[in-house]
Amino acid sequence: MNTTKNTALVVGANGVIGTNLINHLASLGTWNIIGLSRRGGSDTAATRYIAVDLIDLDSCMDKLSGLTDVTHIFYAAYQDRSSWAELVAPNMAMLVNVLSAIEPVAKGLKHVSLMQGYKVYGAHLGPFKTPARETDAGHMPPEFNMDQQNFLESRQKGKSWTWTAIRPSVVGGTSAGNPMNLALVIAVYATISKKLGIPLRFPGKPGAYDKLMEMTDANLLAKATVWAATSPQCANQAFNINNGDLFRWNELWPKIAAYFEIQTAPPLPMSLQTMMADKESLWETIKNEYGLKHNYEEISSWAFGDFVFSWDYDFFADGTKARRMGFHEFIDTERMFYDLFDEMRNNGIIPY
């Protein structure tokens, strides 16, 4: 490896966030990149992949002990569980295991970037203070995001490396096989609605249709994450990262329907996880008709869609701290959705 470059260890390399982070790092041309995930990946000129079970400390020690050149850890791994309490143990173990394996051997470690979210503010529990700010008070656990940050803060004391905690809103990206991809939920829901010849109805709680929302584009998030990890003024701090605009579903939903060239009708609350459970055979028909790449289970994120569409309260945070400190990029959320849908079409995820 060219030791004059920084070496990024991207943990959770195959998710929406990790994939876009690797693409951004590769585009800069100044990074060696190592991607960690359970599935591994196909090596490229800029990136090599390692398949590792992060829950297994012995596996981490075995697979990661040779990564002596790592200068930056970008931690974006996540394992889903059925309750907030059950999320804590696996998600803590993965972070602890990565640090336990890398820190002793990577003598040039400069920074650890931790991907979080608005669960830090209690956004998953119900109406929370908006706009949320990085200085807001904590809330009753269990909540693994803050447990991870507290671990990093404690581990970093007396060390030469620094950390940042990055807090995006709902992330917009195109990666399939991910349990938290709202744009893909909408795209597949719209594709199936169109095939059935029915209008695109907003499926969420009645009160969710007119509340203020925001999102975070995965490409913008990647840029902000690398900026924070390489800017000395950002050391040992948390940053909300969002597109910079707000929207309401009642305005955006008809525009999304128009993109897919279907009609809308009044919202009808329903569980997507329940109503879409029998649509696999229909998707197979669509897949075969249009030569699509992915099976139904790879593009189904219905539980996450139900979660987001249940927010019958404002959901946004103050993103000005990052912009005051030097990160000035914005993106229009409506445009983001169209670009993501275009990308899904171009990548054979949904039909033209």
matplotlib code that plots the C-alpha trace (Angstrom):
import matplotlib.pyplot as plt

x = [0.0, 1.0, 1.7, 1.7, -2.1, -4.6, -6.2, -9.9, -11.5, -15.2, -17.2, -20.6, -19.3, -22.3, -25.1, -26.5, -24.1, -21.0, -21.4, -21.7, -18.8, -16.5, -17.5, -16.8, -13.4, -12.5, -13.4, -11.0, -8.0, -6.1, -7.3, -6.6, -9.9, -10.8, -14.4, -15.7, -19.0, -20.4, -20.7, -17.4, -17.3, -15.4, -12.1, -11.5, -8.4, -9.2, -10.9, -10.3, -13.0, -12.8, -15.7, -15.9, -18.4, -18.0, -20.0, -17.3, -14.2, -12.0, -13.0, -12.2, -8.8, -8.0, -9.2, -8.2, -4.8, -2.9, -4.5, -1.6, -2.0, -5.5, -5.6, -9.4, -12.2, -15.6, -18.1, -21.5, -22.3, -25.7, -27.6, -31.3, -33.3, -36.9, -36.8, -34.8, -33.3, -32.1, -30.4, -27.8, -25.7, -24.9, -24.4, -22.1, -20.2, -19.4, -17.9, -16.0, -14.6, -13.4, -11.6, -10.2, -8.7, -7.5, -6.3, -3.4, -2.0, -2.8, -0.2, -1.1, -4.8, -6.0, -9.8, -12.9, -16.1, -19.3, -22.5, -25.6, -29.0, -31.9, -32.5, -30.0, -32.8, -35.6, -37.0, -38.0, -40.1, -42.5, -42.8, -39.4, -38.0, -37.5, -35.2, -33.1, -29.6, -26.4, -26.5, -30.0, -30.4, -30.3, -33.2, -34.0, -32.1, -31.9, -30.4, -27.3, -26.2, -25.3, -23.8, -21.5, -20.6, -20.0, -17.7, -15.7, -15.4, -14.1, -11.7, -10.3, -9.1, -5.4, -5.1, -3.8, -6.8, -10.0, -13.7, -16.8, -20.4, -22.4, -26.2, -28.1, -31.9, -33.5, -30.9, -31.7, -29.7, -30.2, -28.5, -30.6, -30.6, -30.7, -33.3, -33.5, -34.0, -37.0, -36.5, -36.5, -39.6, -41.4, -40.1, -41.1, -44.5, -45.1, -44.0, -46.4, -49.2, -48.7, -48.7, -52.0, -53.5, -54.3, -53.4, -50.4, -51.9, -49.9, -50.0, -48.9, -50.7, -53.2, -51.3, -48.0, -49.1, -48.8, -45.9, -42.5, -39.9, -36.3, -33.9, -30.2, -28.8, -26.3, -23.8, -24.0, -23.7, -20.5, -18.9, -19.9, -18.5, -15.1, -15.0, -15.7, -13.1, -10.4, -11.1, -9.2, -11.9, -14.4, -12.5, -14.5, -17.9, -21.3, -22.8, -26.4, -26.2, -29.2, -30.1, -30.9, -34.6, -37.9, -40.9, -44.4, -45.5, -48.8, -46.9, -44.2, -46.3, -48.3, -45.0, -43.6, -46.7, -46.3, -42.7, -44.0, -46.9, -49.7, -52.6, -52.9, -55.9, -56.5, -54.2, -55.2, -53.5, -52.1, -49.2, -47.0, -45.4, -48.8, -50.2, -47.0, -46.4, -48.1, -46.5, -43.5, -45.0, -46.2, -42.6, -41.3, -43.6, -42.3, -38.7, -39.0, -40.9, -38.3, -35.2, -34.6, -31.7, -33.1, -35.4, -38.3, -36.5, -33.6, -35.8, -38.3, -37.8, -41.5, -41.0, -38.8, -41.4, -44.1, -41.8, -41.1, -44.7, -45.9, -44.3, -47.3, -45.0, -42.3, -39.1, -36.1, -32.9, -30.7, -27.9, -26.3, -23.4, -21.6, -22.2, -21.0, -17.8, -17.1, -19.4, -21.5, -23.2, -27.0, -29.3, -32.9, -34.9, -37.4, -34.5, -32.8, -35.8, -35.9, -32.2, -32.4, -35.4, -33.4, -30.4, -32.6, -33.9, -30.4, -29.2, -32.1, -33.6, -37.0, -38.4, -38.4]
y = [0.0, 3.6, 4.7, 8.4, 8.2, 8.0, 4.6, 4.5, 1.5, 1.6, -0.6, -1.5, -1.2, -2.6, -0.4, 2.8, 4.9, 2.7, 2.3, 6.0, 6.8, 4.4, 5.9, 9.4, 8.4, 6.7, 9.8, 11.9, 9.8, 10.3, 7.4, 3.7, 2.1, -1.1, -2.2, -4.4, -6.3, -9.8, -10.4, -8.9, -7.5, -7.4, -5.6, -2.5, -0.5, 1.8, -0.6, -4.0, -5.8, -8.1, -10.4, -10.5, -11.2, -8.1, -9.7, -12.3, -10.8, -13.7, -13.2, -9.5, -10.1, -12.7, -10.8, -7.3, -7.8, -7.0, -3.6, -1.6, 1.3, 2.3, 6.1, 6.6, 4.4, 5.2, 3.2, 2.8, -0.8, -1.7, -4.9, -4.8, -6.3, -6.5, -4.1, -1.0, -2.9, -5.8, -3.4, -2.4, -5.5, -6.4, -2.8, -2.1, -5.3, -4.6, -1.2, -2.4, -5.3, -3.2, -0.8, -3.7, -5.2, -2.0, 0.3, -1.9, -2.4, 0.8, 3.1, 5.9, 6.0, 9.6, 9.5, 7.4, 8.6, 7.2, 7.2, 7.9, 9.3, 11.2, 8.4, 10.3, 12.9, 10.4, 10.9, 7.2, 7.4, 10.1, 13.9, 15.4, 18.9, 20.4, 21.6, 19.1, 20.4, 18.7, 20.2, 18.8, 16.8, 13.0, 10.7, 7.5, 4.5, 1.9, 3.7, 2.3, 5.4, 7.3, 4.1, 4.0, 7.6, 7.3, 4.4, 6.3, 9.4, 7.2, 5.2, 8.3, 10.0, 10.3, 9.1, 10.9, 10.0, 12.0, 11.1, 12.7, 11.6, 12.2, 12.4, 12.2, 12.3, 9.6, 8.8, 8.8, 6.3, 3.5, 0.5, -2.7, -5.3, -2.6, -2.6, 1.2, 2.7, 5.0, 6.0, 2.3, 1.7, 4.5, 3.4, -0.3, 0.7, 3.0, 0.4, -2.2, 0.3, 1.2, -2.5, -3.1, 0.0, 1.7, 5.2, 5.9, 6.5, 7.7, 4.7, 6.4, 7.7, 10.5, 13.0, 12.2, 13.6, 17.3, 17.3, 18.9, 16.4, 16.4, 13.9, 13.4, 12.6, 9.7, 11.5, 14.7, 12.6, 11.0, 14.4, 15.7, 12.6, 12.9, 16.6, 16.2, 13.4, 15.5, 18.9, 19.6, 22.1, 19.2, 16.9, 15.2, 16.7, 15.7, 17.1, 17.0, 16.5, 17.1, 18.4, 21.9, 22.1, 20.9, 19.3, 17.9, 14.6, 16.3, 18.5, 16.0, 12.9, 14.0, 15.0, 11.6, 10.0, 12.2, 11.0, 7.4, 8.6, 7.4, 9.1, 9.8, 9.4, 10.4, 8.8, 5.4, 4.2, 0.7, -1.4, -1.9, -4.8, -6.5, -5.4, -6.1, -9.5, -11.3, -9.3, -11.4, -13.2, -9.9, -8.6, -11.6, -10.8, -7.2, -8.4, -10.8, -8.3, -5.5, -7.6, -6.2, -7.4, -8.0, -10.4, -9.2, -9.8, -7.6, -4.6, -4.9, -2.4, -2.3, -2.2, 0.8, 2.5, 1.9, 3.3, 6.6, 7.0, 6.7, 9.9, 12.1, 14.8, 17.2, 15.4, 17.7, 19.0, 22.1, 21.4, 24.8, 23.8, 21.9, 24.8, 27.4, 25.3, 24.9, 22.4, 24.4, 21.9, 21.7, 19.6, 20.0, 17.0, 16.8, 16.8, 14.1, 11.8, 12.2, 11.6, 8.5, 7.1, 7.8, 5.9, 3.0, 2.8, 3.0, 0.3, -2.1, -1.9, -0.6, -0.4, 2.5]
z = [0.0, -0.6, 2.9, 1.9, 1.6, 4.4, 4.8, 5.5, 7.2, 6.2, 8.6, 7.2, 3.6, 1.8, 3.3, 1.8, 3.9, 3.5, -0.2, -0.8, 1.6, -0.3, -3.6, -2.3, -0.9, -4.1, -6.1, -4.1, -5.2, -1.9, 0.1, 0.4, 1.3, 3.1, 3.4, 6.1, 6.0, 6.6, 2.8, 1.8, -1.8, -5.1, -4.8, -7.0, -7.8, -4.8, -2.4, -1.0, 1.0, 4.0, 5.0, 8.8, 11.5, 13.7, 16.5, 16.9, 18.6, 17.6, 14.0, 14.2, 15.7, 13.1, 10.0, 11.1, 12.9, 9.7, 9.1, 10.5, 8.0, 9.0, 9.8, 9.8, 10.9, 9.4, 11.5, 9.8, 10.7, 12.1, 13.1, 13.4, 16.2, 17.3, 20.2, 21.3, 24.2, 22.0, 19.7, 22.3, 22.8, 19.1, 18.0, 21.0, 20.5, 16.9, 17.6, 20.6, 18.7, 15.8, 18.1, 20.1, 16.9, 15.1, 17.9, 19.1, 15.6, 13.7, 15.3, 13.0, 13.8, 13.5, 13.7, 14.4, 12.8, 14.3, 12.3, 14.5, 13.9, 15.5, 18.0, 20.1, 20.5, 21.1, 17.6, 17.5, 20.7, 19.8, 19.4, 20.3, 20.5, 17.1, 15.7, 17.5, 18.3, 19.2, 22.7, 23.5, 26.7, 26.6, 27.3, 29.0, 27.7, 26.1, 23.1, 21.5, 19.6, 22.8, 24.4, 21.4, 21.7, 25.4, 24.7, 22.1, 24.4, 27.2, 24.9, 23.4, 26.6, 26.6, 23.0, 19.9, 17.7, 17.8, 17.1, 15.5, 15.8, 12.6, 12.9, 9.6, 9.2, 7.1, 4.5, 0.8, -1.3, -3.8, -2.2, -2.3, 0.4, 3.1, 5.9, 6.1, 2.6, 2.3, -1.3, -2.3, -0.3, -2.1, -5.5, -5.1, -3.6, -6.6, -9.1, -7.6, -7.4, -11.0, -12.1, -10.2, -11.8, -8.5, -7.3, -5.1, -1.7, 1.3, 3.7, 6.9, 9.9, 9.1, 11.1, 9.3, 6.0, 6.9, 9.3, 8.6, 7.5, 6.3, 4.8, 4.2, 0.8, 1.0, -1.2, 0.8, 4.0, 2.7, 1.9, 5.3, 7.1, 5.4, 6.0, 9.7, 10.0, 8.4, 9.8, 13.1, 14.3, 14.3, 16.7, 19.4, 18.5, 17.1, 14.0, 12.6, 8.8, 6.7, 3.2, 4.5, 3.5, 4.9, 3.2, 3.9, 2.4, 1.4, -1.1, -2.1, -2.5, -5.6, -7.2, -6.6, -8.1, -11.1, -11.6, -11.8, -14.0, -11.7, -10.0, -6.3, -4.0, -0.4, 2.1, 3.5, 6.6, 6.3, 7.3, 4.3, 6.0, 6.1, 2.8, 0.8, 2.3, -0.6, -3.5, -4.2, -7.1, -8.6, -8.2, -10.0, -12.9, -13.0, -12.6, -15.6, -17.7, -17.3, -16.7, -13.2, -11.0, -7.5, -5.9, -3.7, -0.4, -1.5, -2.2, 0.6, 3.5, 4.4, 8.2, 7.8, 5.6, 8.2, 10.9, 8.9, 7.8, 11.4, 12.4, 13.0, 14.5, 13.1, 12.4, 11.8, 13.4, 13.2, 10.7, 11.0, 13.3, 10.5, 8.1, 10.6, 10.9, 7.2, 5.5, 3.1, 0.8, 0.5, -1.7, -2.7, -1.3, -4.1, -6.6, -4.5, -4.8, -8.6, -8.9, -6.8, -8.8, -12.0, -10.5, -9.5, -13.0, -14.5, -12.2, -13.0, -9.5, -10.8, -14.3, -16.6]

ax = plt.figure().add_subplot(projection="3d")
ax.plot(x, y, z, "-o")
ax.set_aspect("equal")
plt.show()
